[in-house]
């Protein structure tokens, strides 16, 4: 338990991965909260993970880009299905999204039993390998997120709701393989919850990004100092920072106006 245990050269790529994930997940999370479809991220993340598992089991030794295509197509298919359900089954939408999550998770468990190193594959998809990201991974994720962010902030999502689902599915596909399902969900929901009480959109985004970045930095640092699982402690660090932010807002109501 010492600061001398902290290797900042190892933390920096992981921190950049977290910042990349937050760049698109913060606005997506706020939209998810506004729509009241909280389980959509878990469902699509699990469907994307199912695509990775299917590619690993059925495709054999596929190239990295081929696995990405397989996972992306799975996630986009799931997103389009949820968009159709939103139009036809609005009253039962959250329940149906939850059911999709369970079905995708169950199918993944069945398929992964045929995969070599199945425990390792499941662990990577759930918790991620954020400490071991490399520059190549960061570059391709940045190349994907950049046009998604431009599209998000320039197109009226209300007028083109299907675009929300397409952006969401593509972002989730990359994020799951970068940081794992647990951190994907935490990155979407916790900063959005922390900023939910604010009125001005600019302030909501600023607070959500601050909570997210601070949470990742705290989690990564704590992981090294206390030798804790990085993904798991970062989830808790995000929650801790969000609680501090909420206490601050409650004590200073003018900030939320």
QUILINNOR-V8837 format. One record per helix or strand of 3 or more residues. SS is the DSSP state (a for helix, b for strand). FROM is the first residue (numbers start at 1). LEN is the number of residues. If there is no record, write none. Layout:
((SS;FROM;LEN) (SS;FROM;LEN))
//
This chain:
((a;3;3) (a;8;28) (a;40;20) (a;64;25) (a;90;23) (a;118;10) (a;130;3) (a;135;20) (a;161;19) (a;181;15) (a;201;26) (a;230;22) (a;253;4))
//
